[in-house]
Amino acid sequence: MTNPIDLYYWPTPNGWKISIALEEMGLPYTLHLVNIGKGEQFDPEFLKLSPNNRMPAIMDPDGPDGAPISIFESGAILQYLARKTGQFYGETERDRIAVDQWLMWQMGGVGPMAGQAHHFLKYAPAMEPPQDLPYAKDRYRNEVSRLYRVMDTQLGKTRYIAGDFYSIADMALWGWVSLWEGQQQTLDDKPNLKRWLDELSARPAVQKGRALSADQRTQGGQDKEAQKVLFGQKG
């Protein structure tokens, strides 16, 4: 019997990548919440798993050659789990290359840019003193829009982002794209993106992964102490 994977998690788009993947792949896991608003990502024991003090991270007791392994960085975790299970990575080397390039596109583009959009549109104006910066708001809102247009164009050619098969690249993108309203985006002119988002949102494993500890997800922009931790003012 497969030993449970230890999942170190908080309900954010990056955390959802791994909870969704574990649900999709049918892998058992033990949940360890890492409350990033309270600074638990800086705990010495967690830093042994994730030296960049970011979640998610996993510890798989059944790693390569049967030895335990810990992994940080959500993209690396997704690639590891896909290789481990032989699922959601396509059937050929060309498939895997396509998955990898769109996964890297998410890691280097959609995630950071959407994260900055959330920060400057939602959190920064609620800080003390307020940081309502029109240039930053426009910069990241416009870049997210550009990226979603790229995605809409690709999804006009293929059912899923890397081809006609569902992959870890889709799992990586879904959480960020699902928050499009908070990024002040529109899907009215992106029918392919809307179709993809609706299809993935209806998947039971996506719903279950998204619901994991959803009650812990708060409006961080309203918590002044959490702001100091999350945005580098202490810790």
RAGIUR-V638509 format. One record per residue. RES is the residue in one small letter. PHI is phi in degrees with one decimal (* if undefined). BURIAL is b if it has 9 or more other C-alpha atoms within 8 Angstrom, else e. D_LAST is the distance of its C-alpha to the last C-alpha in whole Angstrom. Layout:
res: (RES	RES)
phi: (PHI	PHI)
burial: (BURIAL	BURIAL)
d_last: (D_LAST	D_LAST)
This chain:
res: (m	t	n	p	i	d	l	y	y	w	p	t	p	n	g	w	k	i	s	i	a	l	e	e	m	g	l	p	y	t	l	h	l	v	n	i	g	k	g	e	q	f	d	p	e	f	l	k	l	s	p	n	n	r	m	p	a	i	m	d	p	d	g	p	d	g	a	p	i	s	i	f	e	s	g	a	i	l	q	y	l	a	r	k	t	g	q	f	y	g	e	t	e	r	d	r	i	a	v	d	q	w	l	m	w	q	m	g	g	v	g	p	m	a	g	q	a	h	h	f	l	k	y	a	p	a	m	e	p	p	q	d	l	p	y	a	k	d	r	y	r	n	e	v	s	r	l	y	r	v	m	d	t	q	l	g	k	t	r	y	i	a	g	d	f	y	s	i	a	d	m	a	l	w	g	w	v	s	l	w	e	g	q	q	q	t	l	d	d	k	p	n	l	k	r	w	l	d	e	l	s	a	r	p	a	v	q	k	g	r	a	l	s	a	d	q	r	t	q	g	g	q	d	k	e	a	q	k	v	l	f	g	q	k	g)
phi: (*	-69.7	-74.6	-62.9	-82.9	-83.3	-108.5	-102.1	-151.0	-142.5	-73.4	-129.8	-55.6	-71.3	-65.0	-61.3	-51.1	-83.1	-63.1	-66.1	-60.8	-62.3	-68.1	-62.5	-86.3	69.6	-92.6	-70.8	-149.6	-110.4	-87.5	-125.7	-76.1	-118.4	-75.0	-71.6	-74.1	-101.4	84.6	-67.1	-70.1	-98.1	-61.5	-53.6	-67.3	-70.4	-63.6	-66.1	-89.1	-133.7	-64.1	-89.2	45.2	-130.9	-100.7	-85.6	-145.5	-133.7	-130.1	-103.6	-67.7	-110.9	-80.3	-54.7	60.7	80.1	-96.4	-60.9	-146.3	-110.1	-138.5	-118.1	76.0	-60.0	-65.2	-65.3	-63.9	-61.0	-62.5	-61.6	-64.8	-65.8	-67.6	-61.4	-96.6	70.7	-120.7	60.6	-131.7	79.7	-108.8	-128.0	-64.9	-63.7	-59.3	-64.4	-63.2	-62.8	-61.2	-61.4	-68.2	-74.9	-64.8	-64.6	-61.4	-65.3	-64.9	-93.3	-120.6	-60.2	-60.9	-62.1	-71.1	-65.8	-62.4	-67.6	-61.2	-58.4	-61.9	-80.3	-85.5	-114.4	-84.3	-57.5	-63.9	-94.6	-76.9	-116.3	-73.6	-58.8	-118.0	-96.6	-114.6	-56.0	-61.9	-64.3	-61.7	-65.6	-57.1	-82.1	-62.1	-69.8	-69.9	-62.6	-59.8	-61.3	-63.3	-69.7	-68.4	-58.8	-64.7	-61.7	-62.4	-62.2	-74.1	-77.8	-101.3	-133.8	-66.8	-117.6	-66.4	-103.5	153.0	-92.3	-135.0	-74.7	-142.2	-62.1	-66.4	-64.5	-60.5	-65.7	-82.0	-56.3	-59.6	-68.8	-66.7	-63.0	-99.6	-57.6	-65.8	-67.8	-89.2	57.3	-108.4	-128.7	-104.6	-59.5	-103.7	-132.3	-64.1	-71.2	-65.0	-63.5	-59.3	-62.3	-62.8	-64.8	-65.1	-67.5	-64.4	-87.0	-72.0	-56.9	-68.5	-65.2	-62.7	-69.5	-64.6	-68.5	-79.6	-61.0	54.8	-62.5	-67.2	-85.7	-79.2	-119.7	-83.1	-56.8	-66.5	-98.0	-105.0	-67.9	-69.5	-63.2	-57.5	-62.5	-74.0	-68.8	-108.2	80.4	-87.9	-156.9	99.5)
burial: (e	e	e	b	b	b	b	b	b	b	b	e	e	b	b	b	b	b	b	b	b	b	b	b	e	e	b	b	b	e	e	e	e	b	b	b	b	e	b	b	b	b	e	e	e	b	b	e	b	b	e	e	b	b	b	b	b	b	b	b	b	b	b	e	e	e	e	b	b	b	b	b	b	b	b	b	b	b	b	e	b	b	b	e	e	e	b	b	b	b	e	e	e	e	b	b	e	b	b	b	e	b	b	b	b	b	b	e	b	b	b	b	b	b	e	b	b	b	b	b	b	b	b	b	b	b	b	e	e	e	b	e	e	e	e	e	b	e	e	b	b	e	b	b	b	e	b	b	b	e	b	b	b	b	b	e	e	b	b	b	b	b	b	e	b	b	b	b	b	b	b	b	b	b	b	b	e	e	e	b	e	b	b	e	b	e	e	e	e	b	b	b	b	b	e	b	b	e	e	b	e	e	e	e	b	b	b	b	b	b	e	e	e	e	e	e	e	e	e	b	b	e	e	b	e	b	b	b	b	b	e	e	e	e	e)
d_last: (40	37	34	31	28	25	23	19	19	18	20	20	22	21	21	24	25	25	26	29	30	30	32	35	35	36	34	33	29	27	24	20	18	15	13	11	11	10	7	10	9	7	10	12	15	14	13	17	18	15	14	13	10	13	15	18	19	22	24	28	30	33	32	34	37	36	33	29	27	23	23	20	20	22	25	25	25	28	30	30	31	34	35	35	37	39	38	37	37	41	44	45	43	43	41	39	38	38	36	33	34	33	30	29	30	27	25	25	26	26	23	21	24	24	20	20	23	21	19	21	24	22	18	19	22	20	17	18	20	21	21	24	25	28	28	25	26	29	28	26	29	31	30	29	33	34	32	34	37	37	36	39	41	41	41	44	45	44	43	40	37	38	42	44	42	39	36	32	32	33	30	28	29	30	27	26	29	30	27	30	30	27	27	30	32	36	38	41	42	40	43	42	38	39	41	39	36	39	40	36	35	38	38	37	35	33	33	32	29	28	28	26	24	25	25	21	21	20	20	16	18	19	16	14	11	11	11	8	6	9	10	7	7	4	0)
